[in-house]
Each structure stands twice: as C-alpha cells, then as structure tokens.
Amino acid sequence: MLRPSLLVILLLVGTANADEVPAPAKQPLRVLQLFPGDLLQPWAHDQAVNTRSAITAAVPGRIEFFAEGIDGLRLPGTEYETEFVALIRKRYAEVPPNLIVVYGPMDGFVTRQRAMLWPDTPIMAASVPAGLLSMGYPEGVPGTSVSYDPAATIELALRLQPDAKRIVVVAGSTEFSRAETRRATEQLAPYRDRFEIQYLVGLPMEELERRLAALPRDTILLQLPIYRDAAGAIRVARELARRLAEVASVPSYMYYENALGFRMVGGYMANWSAQKDMIGRIARELLLGEARKESLLMHPPAPSVCVVDWREMKRWKLSLDRLPANCEVRFREPSLWEQFHREVLVILAVLLIQTALIVALVLQRQRRHRVELELQEQRAQLAHATRLATVGELSASITHEINQPLAAILSNAEAGERLIQTGQANLADLNEILSSIRQDDLRASDVIERMRRLLRKEPVEMRPLNVNDAIESIVQLTRGLTMRNGVSVHTVLDPSLPSIKGDYVQIQQVLLNLILNAVEAVGAAQPDRRRIVITTMERPRDNVEVAMKDGGAGITPDKLAHIFEPFFTTRPNGMGLGLSITRSIVHAHRGTIWVESDSTGAIFRFTLPCERGM
C-alpha cells in the first residue's frame, strides 16, 4: 500500500505530464480562387496577387490559397462544367475551402454550379466588370466590381488627338469579346453624330493588320481584348494587342491596365487598388463569421483612373500638356536633372567658379598688359633721357669725330684753291682732292647719322639685326672718348653670328652703357690695363652672347649683388640708372645679363635669343 505522501507525488507528476501534452494545431483557413480564364494570363496573375495581399492583411492566422482556371474566355461551351466541378471537389475533398473567390465575368458559371460548389461554403466575387454582373452571379453574392470606361478612354484620345475624325474599334469573336463590344457600342453611341465609328470584329489576322496599317492619321484606334482570333487560334490578349499596335499607323488606346507597357498609349483603367481594402473586409467577415448585412453586397465600382505610357506619348509626339490634371504617367524616363541633379549642381558650380576665374584672369591679364605697356613706355622715356644725358659725356668724342673729317675737307679745299690760283692744277690732282672731300663728308655724315639714330625717340620696333654691326657702330661713336682717356678697344666678333630680333637703338644703348662703365672702370688703372675687349659668339639653344671685359680693379662682392639695382652706382657722378636700364632692355628682349668679377677686371655678359629660335 502506497503511503499518502508518495500518492500525492505521483498525482502531481501525472498532472504535470498531462499539461505537457500539445493541443491540436489550429487548421489554416483555405481560400479557393476561381478564374474565368487561363491562370497564366497576366491579368489573372495580377488579380490573384492583389486578392491574396488583401486577404492576408485583413485576416489573422495562416491562410492557404489555391487557384483554378475555367478558361471560359477562350474555350466556349458549358458541357465540361459538371466534370470540372466534380474534379475540383475531388481534388479538394480532404482540404475543402473555407472561402471561394470568383473573378470577372463567369458567364453564368456560378449560377449554374452553385449547388455543387460546396453550398455551405461562402462565396464572393472580385473585380467583376460593372456592366457584366448579370453574366454569371446569382443575387446575393457579395463582392467588388470594377469600371471599364470606353467613353472616358475616347475622351482622353480626343484630348491628345483633337483633329480626329473617325473612331475604329478592334474586338474578338468570343462571347466575352461580344459582350465587351456591346458595352463599347452603348458607350460610344453619343459620338455617332460627330465621328465615323467603325468596328473591326472577327477579321482574319492578316486582313486586320493590313487595315490597321492603312488607317488615316486622323483616326482614334480603340483595342478590346482578343483571346481568340478569327481562325480559332488561342491568343494572349496583351501580346496580340502589342502586335496590332506596332503595325497600326495611329496610336492605340485600351482600358485594360495589364496591356499598359505593350505599345498602348493608355486609357481610363479599372481601379483595382481602390477595391483592395473592400476585398479584404468582405473576406474577413465571411471567413470569421462576422458578416454584416451592409458588407454582403456587390459594391459599386470605384471610378476608373487615367493612365498613359510616357514612351508611347513620346513615340507619337502627343503633348503631355493635353492630359487631364489627375492622369498618371508611367514609364517616364527621368531627365538628366531628375537623375543627377546633385551632380549637375556640382558641375554647374564648378563651371561658374571656372568661368569666374577665367574672367578674373583675363581681366588681370588685360591690366597687366596695360601696366606692361605703361612700364615699357616709361622705360623707353627713361632710356631716351639716359641717352640724352650720355650725349654730354660723348660731346668731346662726337666733336672729335666730326672735326676730323671737317678739318680734312677744309684742308683739301684750300689745297685745291692754291693749285688753281698758281695755275698748276691738273685733272688728276683735282680728282684726288674731290675724292678725299667726298670720303670725309661721308665719314662726317656717318657720325651724325649714328648720333641721330641713338638720340631719336621712336616706338620700339623689333626687327632682325646683327649684333656685330651694332657693336662696331658704338665703338666708332665712342672712339673719341676712349682715345681721350687712353683706352684701347678690341673686338673679337664671330663673323658667322646669327641675327637676333630686337630694337636697334635699344641694343645700341645697352652696348653704350656697358662701354661707358668700362671706360670709367679702367680710368684709374695702369696704362697697360686700360683696355676693353668685346667678344661675340653663338651659344647652345639658339642664343647669341656678348661679353665685354675691362682691365679695371673689378667689383667688390658687396656691390656685385646690387650692381643692376636702380640708383645703385659705383661712379662718383653716376645716377645709378644705366645698368638698371640695360637689364630692363635685355629682359624685354627675352635675354639674360650678368656680371663676373675678379682681380683682373669685370666681365659683363648678356645673351639674346637668335631670330631662328623665336
């Protein structure tokens, strides 16, 4: 016999084990979707997805969805319906549906087969065309309907094609197509007085394509779904619609949304999304037994919505400005601004900055050019003033150079007079005297011309010139000065020296300033060191070098670094402008100048680019 305490323990353990036994799993709710067409048709897929999304969002718990297609839109006749219903009842015998959702026009199927379709299972309709409710649903079946609006689609076409004069409607030959044609005919009746309306129904495909390709430009083409052509061939409605739109000579319109993107301009489409909440609400009330009287009705359709394909609008050159304000434009290719507006703003900002910089640089360059012209003018004026000041230093040399030929002319003239007065003159002697007078006159003229060229004030003129000629001219001009100071001038000039491009007077002034400085440098030197050597040679990189060496005491290192600075001079009476002007002239000719100095004297060197290297 068990003790009371042990009995209590066993009872507790048993109770605990009983609590751990899992409860039976709750069965999922099952929804069977019945379609009047092929399940592979795009519109069937879109409707199935729309309904499943609506019911899943509205009904809690796990839901299983099944789908079957009667395909009555393409395959006419009701003989097989009983076998079809028997088949699906057998298929779902172990998993009977809790709700049946039937779509679109069923052509009396639900009315005929309601007693066999699990009569105790609630049934609802979805997306039934508003004008086709009588084609398949008994009274009292709740659901949602949609509005297909041929008249509104024609009004849209008239906005886009205001010059239209005729309307052509293309339709198929199935019972559904005939019903669609009847509905279109009723809605287009008010347009008969304004337009020529033609219906192309049940034509062979080749004939239909030929006629569509020859339509006048003032035609509006409205396509209705075709599931079977005149030869009985089964068709995918939107694929056939695209084929016809591609061969047609005018834009095509259709009010079935699944055809959008298949060469259709657009139309007033059924508003499937607007019925989504109502589908979910009705399904919830039927599945959970919460049905209310106001929900178990066939609800009126939401207004159709205007939708167009941007690509087809562009293809047919139809103006977007003519669209209604609330018309949706799909497949719009974003503009460059819409795709890359940030990048465009950055690029524009960079371009603006660059433009501002370029403008600033151009203005700066113009200002600098004006300043350079002013400096050039001031430099020319200063150089001219320096040349005038130099005339005082050269006055004795110039006087000597001119007096010599003048004295020779006077002497020869007096000699000729004496010969004539004494009667001893002969033609040979007189001819020799006249020849000497002519040569001395040319010599005096040459001196005066050199002075005139040196002292004239004219604009800078860059011309080819030979540096050797300029050196010889200055040496002749300063010969009186150098002779008076006991200075000898030697030239070692390269006869093959290439010409340079420069201003002759300015190059002469450079040489004159350097000679005057050299004469000043050797003035206190021993007689054997009072010499100046001028050499010219061609340097690499197409440069001509001129070197002027004197035999003076040289330039001390502390003065060497400042020798070319303005107002710096080593001469007691100098102004300090000669070498500064000399450097400016050399730099203006794109040359360089420098000085070397040691105990044997100073060497001033400058280089100028050859004419062929410029």
Phi, psi and omega in degrees: 000129181287144176286154182303322182295319180294320179299320178296318181297316180296319178298319179295318180296318179298319178297319179296318179295323179297324179293332184279353179290122183294143177285152179303134181294141180287129182290141177288155173280141184243135180238123177257124180257124179248125183246144179282352183235188178292135181295339180277354176296137183304320183293327178295318178297314182298318179294320180298314180296318181298316181291315180300319179297319181294315183289319179299322180287332186266333187249125180286161177090180183276136181232134176252134183247139176229154183221141176222147179240126178281329180060037178287346179290330182253332184246098185285164178108151183244006186297325185273356186301318182297316177296322180297315181294318178299322181294314183288329175296321179290321181296321184255024181300320181274345179227065183296146182287150173268343180205138175248127178247122182248140187246146168058197181286121182254001174054044176083003185298314183294318179299316184288326189249012184300322182295332181269341184273067179044076187304336179273354180270130179296149181229143178220157179252154177218137174059042177278127176304131187303328181274358184241022181297329183282357185273002182186000188236128176287162181295140177098353177282120181281164176159195182237152178234163179233157183250118171258126194237085177299321183296315179296325178294321177295321178298320176298316179298322179294327175297317185278332179235073186294344181266010183295144180236348182215157178235130178242128181247128179253130182215165179265189186243007177284168180300319178297317180296322179295322177295320177297320180295319178299317181296316179298321181297317179298315184286334181268000181304320180297346183267359185295327181284337184262330186227156169277120183249126182234136179249123177255096187239130173068024179279149171302151188297318181297317179295320180296316180295320180298317182288324178292325180290339183256012181294139176296158184293341182267032183248141171258125182254118178250121180257132171257155184298136177240116180260344178209131182274184185296334180275000179088003180289135179285137184232151165271116193306312186285332176292319176294321178299319178296318180300316180293322180294328181287328180270342183292147180272000181225165178297148179251141179237148177206148183254019174256121189296327184291349176273350180292135186098359180240053176071012175272135174296318179143201181166189175268108189265155174297136184269083182293320184296331182290338181265359186298313181298319180293323176299315179296320182293314180296317180298320180297314183293324179286322182286323185262005179070029181251025187298135175246153187301321183290339179276331185275059180227163170274104189285143180295153184286152170285150179303144177293160184240145179279126178221134177228161178261115183302324183294321179287327174300317180290321181301317184265007179056045176267135187283128175293335181293340181275352181289151172300156186299326184263014183282131181273131179252118181254164177061025178291129176279119182298142178288169177304321180294317181293325181281317189229044184296325178294315180296321179297318178298319179297315181297316178298319179297317179297317179297319178296317179297316179297318179298316178299318179296318180297316178299317179298318180293321178296315178297319178297320180295318178298316178298317180296322178296318177297319179296319179296320177296319178295317178296322179297318178295316178296320179296321178295319179294318179294319178297320179295319178297322179295320178296321178296322179292331181288337181302323179299319179289332182265000186302317180296318180295319181293318179300318180296316182295326181275323182297322182302306179293327178295318179296321179294321178298314180299316181297316180293323179294317179296320179298320180294319178299315181298318180297321180290319182293325182275353179076012181263004184289139172229165186297324182295315180295315181297321179297321179294317180298314180297324179295319178296318178300317181298315182296317179294326178295315178298323180295315179296319178297322180296320179296315181296321180295319177299316180295319180297316180294325181289325188264353183289153178246101181227161177298151178297130181229113183272112180226158174297136179210158179258122183298325181300320179296318179296320180295314181297322180296316181290322178299316178296320183293328183260011183298321179296319180295316182291322180293319180296328179267006178068033182252133176259140181244125179242139178240135174236090189254134179285114183293338181265017184298129178288157180283158175244174177244116183193183178267122188299317182294319181292321177295321175300320181295321176302312181295319180298315180299318181292321179294317179299319177296320180294318177299319178296322183292325183265004183299325182263005183276167176297151183307325183285350179253004179276075181217154177230132180241123179247125180234151173229149178200161176267134180254162176300165180063034174057055177234147173252130180248135174243128179237135179232109183252135176244164181259028182281194184277355180088182182242131181293150183302326181291337179265341185296323183288342184247010191296331182261005180283147180298142176064016173257125183216153175252000181266141183300322184251014183280156179265347180079022181249340186301306182289328177297315177295321179302313179296318180300318180294318180296316179295322178297335177267015178062035178247182177229152179221141178207171182227142175238146184212141172211194185289344181270358179131186181248148176235117174264126180236141171216149180240147178227141180291142177291157180297322182290341181266000184269000000 
